[in-house]
């Protein structure tokens, strides 16, 4: 039932979104057609989950602030669109476990490791929770760079890269600091994708 709601919503918004933000997708072949996968992207706008959802054919599960799930009548729709609740401003272990379980169960999970929206050209410190999901899920981690000015009529480019090599951190118990290293490595890869702001911005923003 949930996937049907998601796909219907995707069809419904595709034309208006393509008119508002003409979309170009590069590297979609890097997203597996089956099995669990974690998509990790930079985050500049509330439009990003929609743009990412329009860029791949498979339903994507995103974290959404828990307040949305308290609005009468809205919670079933939000859940139907594949979202699951997260407490903002805290390390929400339940949300992280849900993300891991979804990826292990063969679903696509979308994460924004920087945790909040960043203005174009600005980079934030990645959150260790994203690194934990990436490692514990065991699923391929695909870096995604969203290049958008978010002005009506301006082109948006969503670029997918090959899976991030997380082998140095796999099959061992990691500390919070090491999970943060994983998240930083993922975002460094995101910003090194062609057409992105470049890894120098990552290093400047995460020091």
C-alpha positions as CSV (number, residue, x, y, z in Angstrom):
1,X,0.0,0.0,0.0
2,X,2.8,2.4,1.0
3,X,4.6,2.0,-2.3
4,X,1.4,2.7,-4.3
5,X,0.9,6.0,-2.4
6,X,4.5,6.9,-3.1
7,X,4.4,6.1,-6.8
8,X,1.1,7.9,-7.2
9,X,2.5,11.0,-5.4
10,X,5.6,10.8,-7.6
11,X,3.5,10.8,-10.8
12,X,1.3,13.7,-9.5
13,X,4.2,16.1,-8.8
14,X,6.6,15.2,-11.6
15,X,5.3,17.6,-14.2
16,X,4.9,20.6,-11.8
17,X,8.3,20.0,-10.4
18,X,9.9,19.6,-13.8
19,X,8.4,22.9,-14.7
20,X,9.6,24.6,-11.5
21,X,13.0,23.0,-11.5
22,X,14.1,21.4,-14.9
23,X,15.8,18.2,-13.7
24,X,18.9,16.6,-15.1
25,X,20.0,13.3,-13.7
26,X,23.5,11.9,-14.2
27,X,24.8,8.5,-13.1
28,X,21.5,6.9,-12.2
29,X,23.0,3.6,-13.3
30,X,25.0,3.6,-10.0
31,X,21.8,3.0,-8.0
32,X,21.1,-0.7,-7.8
33,X,17.7,-1.8,-9.2
34,X,17.2,-4.3,-6.4
35,X,18.4,-4.8,-2.8
36,X,19.1,-2.3,0.0
37,X,21.0,0.9,-0.7
38,X,21.8,4.1,1.2
39,X,21.8,7.3,-0.8
40,X,23.8,10.1,0.9
41,X,23.4,13.6,-0.4
42,X,24.2,17.3,0.3
43,X,21.3,19.3,1.6
44,X,20.4,22.8,0.5
45,X,16.6,23.0,0.5
46,X,13.4,21.3,1.6
47,X,12.9,20.4,-2.0
48,X,15.9,18.0,-1.9
49,X,13.9,14.9,-0.9
50,X,11.4,15.5,-3.7
51,X,14.2,16.1,-6.3
52,X,16.0,12.9,-5.1
53,X,12.7,11.0,-5.2
54,X,12.1,12.1,-8.8
55,X,15.7,11.1,-9.8
56,X,15.3,7.3,-9.2
57,X,12.5,4.9,-10.0
58,X,12.6,3.1,-6.6
59,X,10.7,4.5,-3.6
60,X,13.1,6.2,-1.1
61,X,12.6,6.3,2.7
62,X,13.6,9.5,4.4
63,X,13.6,10.7,8.0
64,X,11.0,13.4,8.7
65,X,10.7,15.5,11.8
66,X,8.5,13.7,14.3
67,X,6.1,16.7,14.7
68,X,4.7,15.9,11.2
69,X,3.5,12.5,12.6
70,X,1.4,14.3,15.3
71,X,-0.7,16.3,12.8
72,X,-4.2,14.7,12.6
73,X,-4.7,13.2,9.1
74,X,-1.2,13.9,8.0
75,X,0.7,11.0,9.7
76,X,-0.8,8.3,7.4
77,X,0.1,10.3,4.3
78,X,3.7,11.0,5.5
79,X,4.1,7.3,6.3
80,X,2.6,6.3,3.0
81,X,5.2,8.4,1.3
82,X,7.9,6.3,2.9
83,X,9.0,8.7,5.7
84,X,9.7,7.7,9.3
85,X,10.0,9.9,12.3
86,X,13.2,11.4,13.8
87,X,13.7,13.7,16.8
88,X,15.7,16.7,15.6
89,X,18.5,18.0,17.7
90,X,19.2,14.7,19.3
91,X,20.9,11.4,18.4
92,X,17.7,9.5,17.7
93,X,18.7,5.8,18.0
94,X,15.3,4.6,17.1
95,X,15.3,6.5,13.8
96,X,18.8,5.2,13.1
97,X,17.8,1.6,13.8
98,X,14.8,2.0,11.4
99,X,17.1,3.3,8.7
100,X,19.4,0.3,9.2
101,X,16.5,-2.2,9.2
102,X,15.0,-0.7,6.0
103,X,18.3,-0.9,4.1
104,X,19.0,-4.4,5.4
105,X,15.4,-5.3,4.3
106,X,16.2,-4.4,0.7
107,X,14.8,-0.8,0.7
108,X,16.3,2.5,-0.4
109,X,17.2,4.9,2.4
110,X,17.9,8.6,1.7
111,X,20.1,10.4,4.2
112,X,21.5,14.0,4.4
113,X,24.6,13.4,6.6
114,X,25.1,17.1,7.3
115,X,21.8,17.0,9.3
116,X,20.3,20.3,8.2
117,X,20.1,22.5,5.1
118,X,23.2,24.4,4.0
119,X,23.5,27.3,1.7
120,X,25.1,26.7,-1.7
121,X,28.9,26.5,-1.3
122,X,28.6,26.0,2.5
123,X,29.5,22.7,4.1
124,X,28.6,21.3,7.5
125,X,30.1,18.7,9.8
126,X,28.6,15.3,8.9
127,X,26.7,13.6,11.7
128,X,28.0,10.2,13.1
129,X,24.6,8.7,12.8
130,X,24.8,8.7,9.0
131,X,28.1,6.8,9.3
132,X,26.5,4.3,11.6
133,X,23.6,3.6,9.2
134,X,26.1,3.3,6.3
135,X,28.3,0.7,8.1
136,X,25.7,-1.3,10.0
137,X,23.3,-1.7,7.1
138,X,26.0,-3.3,5.0
139,X,24.2,-1.9,1.9
140,X,26.0,0.0,-0.9
141,X,26.4,3.7,-0.1
142,X,25.8,5.9,-3.1
143,X,27.1,9.5,-3.0
144,X,24.7,12.0,-4.5
145,X,25.3,15.7,-5.3
146,X,22.4,18.0,-5.8
147,X,23.4,21.1,-7.7
148,X,20.6,23.6,-7.5
149,X,20.0,27.3,-7.1
150,X,16.4,26.7,-6.1
151,X,15.1,29.6,-8.2
152,X,12.0,28.9,-10.3
153,X,13.0,27.8,-13.8
154,X,16.6,27.2,-12.9
155,X,18.1,23.8,-13.8
156,X,18.8,21.2,-11.1
157,X,21.4,18.6,-11.6
158,X,21.3,15.4,-9.5
159,X,24.5,13.4,-9.9
160,X,25.0,9.9,-8.5
161,X,28.5,8.4,-8.1
162,X,29.8,4.9,-7.7
163,X,29.5,3.2,-4.2
164,X,31.8,4.7,-1.5
165,X,34.5,2.3,-0.3
166,X,33.8,1.8,3.4
167,X,36.0,-1.3,3.7
168,X,38.4,0.3,6.3
169,X,35.5,0.5,8.8
170,X,33.7,-2.7,8.1
171,X,33.5,-5.8,10.3
172,X,34.6,-4.2,13.5
173,X,33.1,-2.3,16.4
174,X,33.4,1.5,15.9
175,X,33.3,4.4,18.3
176,X,31.2,7.6,17.7
177,X,34.3,9.3,16.5
178,X,34.9,6.6,13.9
179,X,31.3,6.8,12.7
180,X,31.9,10.5,12.3
181,X,34.9,9.7,10.2
182,X,32.8,7.4,8.0
183,X,30.2,10.2,7.5
184,X,33.0,12.7,6.6
185,X,34.5,10.2,4.1
186,X,31.1,9.9,2.5
187,X,30.5,13.6,2.2
188,X,34.0,14.2,1.0
189,X,33.1,11.8,-1.9
190,X,29.8,13.7,-2.5
191,X,31.7,17.0,-2.9
192,X,34.3,15.4,-5.1
193,X,31.7,14.3,-7.7
194,X,32.2,16.3,-11.0
195,X,30.2,19.5,-10.9
196,X,30.2,19.8,-7.1
197,X,31.8,22.5,-5.1
198,X,34.9,20.4,-4.6
199,X,36.6,18.7,-1.6
200,X,38.4,21.8,-0.5
201,X,35.1,23.1,0.8
202,X,34.6,19.9,2.7
203,X,37.9,20.2,4.4
204,X,37.3,23.9,5.2
205,X,33.8,23.2,6.6
206,X,34.6,20.2,8.7
207,X,37.7,21.2,10.5
